[in-house]
Amino acid sequence: MENESVLKLTKALRLERQIAGVRFLAYKQEYEESTFAVLEHKLTFCGMVNKACNGGALKAQGGDFGCASAAEVLGILPVPESASSGRRYFACGLYGSFATARNVSDSMQYIAHKMYGVEVAPLEVMDAADIVIILGNTRQIMRIVQGYAHQFGSLRNLSMAGNQAICSDLVSKPFSYNDINLTLMCKGARAHTKCADGDMGVGIPVQMFGALCNGVLATLNLVETNEEKQRILDGLENTEALGINIEMDKSYGLNAERYRKYCAVQEAIL
């Protein structure tokens, strides 16, 4: 799915991990028809995404989740009142008051639908997906934000609390807001994805993915340094792989300076 965009974005950003997809499976029959691997042991949702980002393709239903909180926020297990009220968060000690814990609980965006399970796999091997997940370093995520801004403008629905970083920040929030969301990760996500201190993630509604990729490519020559452009070129099988010409000594700063001078001339005429 979206194989051309997956290939181009991977090369343009020099991603080390594969781009993952998540697909909701509403019914048991859909789960049984999925050809992806059945989990042999319980696994956290963060661990499932880690497998997908490293080439694994799997399916999971409620009993496979090693973290009930993820299954709850994804609409696979029912949400207990202790969670929706914020009492469970308050009891964890992460938040200074019951009201604050309730606020964080509300922001988690528990998905109201009822799903039997999910598929989690590299996006390129999926027939369909609902959410795209990309894990990378801050520079790579910056480029994704620049590509988004090129196509859609400023990010409007950012939400994170340093908890439930992948299931909530990267799946339920993008799904609920129909918009991308970023995460700085959380303790569990960092452990189960084995990410570096400078890594973060982005969740993208699948219908935005192709346009976002186009935005990244459209801004490549304007924001990347000559050194980074050369590194990108070195990683390409041929110079036409991205569908654009990589141009050295070109930047948005130079464009802005030329326009500044143009405006100065025009204003002098007035």
N, C-alpha and C positions, 0 to 999 in steps of 0.2 A: 504493500500500500504506500502511495506517495513515494515510490522508490527514487524517482528522479530528484525530488526535493531533499530526500534523506541523503542521497549521495552528494549533492551539491553543498548542502549545509554542513555536512561532516567534513568535507574538504575545505570549505571556505573558513570554517572556524577551527580546523585541525582538532576536532573532537577525538578524545581517546576512548570514550565509551560509546556504545551504540545508542541511538535514539530509540526510546521505548514507547510503546503504546499500551493503553488500558482500554479494554472493552467490557462494558457491563453485559452480563448474561441474565436475562430476566427470568428464564424458566429452566427447570431441570433438564428438559429436552435439549435446550441450547447448549447447556454444559456438556451433556453426553455426546452431542454431535461435534463438539470442538475436538480437533485432532491434536491439540497441544498436550503436553505431558501432565499426568496426574501427580500431585505432590505425594511423596512417600512419608513425609513427616510434617508436622505443623511447622509453619514458617511465618515470621512477621511479614507484613505487607512491604516494609522497607527491604527485607531480604528478597521478596519476590521481584521487586523493581531492580534490585541489584543484579539478580540473575538475568533479567531481561536486558539490562544495560551491558551485560557481558555475553550475550548471545543465546541465553536460555529462553525457551517458549513454554509457558505453563498455564494451567487453569486452576482455579481454586474456588471452593465453596465454603460456607460458613465454618465447618468443622476443621478446615485446613489452616485457619488463621491462628498464629501464635500470639496475636494481639487482638483482643476483643474490641478494643477502642477503634481500631482501623475498620473492622467489619461493621461496626455500628455507624461510623461516620460515612461509610460507603453505601449504606442502606441494605447490607446483607444480613446483619443481625439487628433485632429490635433495640432501640435506644432506651435504656432504663432511666427512670425519673431521676435517679441519683446523678446521672451524667448530664441530662438536659437541664436540670436545675442548677448545675454548677457545684453541687455538694461534693461530688467526687473530686473535682479539681481543687476545691478548698481543702479537702482532707489530705491531698497530696502535699500541701504546704508551699506550693509554688506561688500562690497569690495571697496578698495581704489581707483580703477581706472576702466574705461570702459574695458581696455584690460584684467585686472585681472578678471573682471566679465565674460568676454567672455571665458576666460580659464576655469573658474569654470563651466560655462554653457556647454562647450564642454565635460568636464569630466563627466557630469551627465549621459551620454550614453542614450539619447533619443532613444528608440527602433524604428527602421524604419518600422517594420511591422504594419499592421492595424488590430486591434483586436476589437471584439464587446464587450467583457467583460472578467471577471476573476472568477474563483472559489478560495475561500480562506477558508481553513478548517484544522483541525488536520490531519496530513499526514496519520495517520492510517485509516481514514475513506474515503480516496480518492481512486478512481480507477486509477487515473493518476495524475501526477504533473510535473511541469517544474522546479520549484525552491523550495528548503527546507529552512525554516527560523527557527533559534533557538535563543531565547533570554535567557540570563543567566548572572551570575556574571563573573568577570574577570578570576577567577580560572577555572570555567567551560569552558569558551571560550579558555583559555590557553590549556586545555586538548584537545579541538577540533583541535587546531593548531598543537599540538604534534601528534595527530592521523593523520592529513593531512601530516605532515612532514615525518612520518613513511612510508606512502604509496607513496607520490608524491614529497617529497623534500620541499625546502623553498617556502614560498608564494611569488608569482611573480607579482600579479596584484592588489595589495592593492590600494584603492582609496577612499578618503573621504574628505569632506569639512565642516562637522558639519551642513549640511543642506540636506533636503530630504533623511534622513537617512535610512528609510525603503524602500520606493518606488525605490529610485536610488541605494543606497549602497547595499541593500539586495536583490533586484530583477533585476533591469535593468543591473547593472554592472556584477553580476554573469552570467546572461543570455548572455550578449554581449561578455564577456571575456571567457565564458565557463570555469570558475574557481571560487573558493570561494572568498568572500570579507567580510571584517569586518566593523563594524561601532561603533563609540563611541556615537551614537545616536545624536539627535538634539532637539531643543526646543519642536517641535510638537510631535516627537516620544516619548519623555520622558513624556509629558503630557498625550497623548492618550493611551500609554501602561502602564501608572502608574508604571514606572520602578524606581528602587532605583538608587542612585547616582553612585553606583559601577556596574551597569548593562551595558551590551553592547550586540551586536548581530552579527550573522554570517549568510550569505546567501550562499547556496550550490546548484550547479546544481544537479538535482536529480540523474543523473547517477553516481555521485561521492559519493553519500551518504553511500551506503553499504560498499564500500572500506574504507571510512573515519571512519565509525563505527568500522571496523575491526582494523584499526590503533589505535584507542583509546583503544580498549581491549588489543591489543598487547603490549601497553606501560603502562598499568595500574599497573602491579606489579613493574615496573621499576621506576615510578615517584611518585606514591602515598605513603604517609607516612603510617606507621602501624595504626595510629589513623584513618586516612581517609579510609583505607582498611576495618577497623572494622565497620565504619559507613556504608560503602557500603554493607558489609555482613549483617548488621542488617536490611537493607531495602529489602533484597531478600526473596522471598517466600521459596526458597531452594538454596543450595550452587551451584547447576548446572545451575541456571537461566541465567548466563552470557556466558556459554559455555567454561569458563576457570576456572582454579583453582586460587583462590586468595592466594598468598603466602606472609607471613610476613617476615620481615628482608631481603628483596630482593630489590636491587636498581641498577640503571645504574652506580652509583658512585662506588659501590662495584665491579661491572663487570669491570669498567675502571681501578680500582686499581689492580685487579688480572691481567689484561692484561699488565699494566705498569710493574709489576714485571716479567711477562713472557718475555716481550721485554728486560728488563734489563739482564735476564739470557742469552737470546739468543745473545745479543750484547756482553756480556762478553766472550762468547764462541768464537766469532769472534776475 
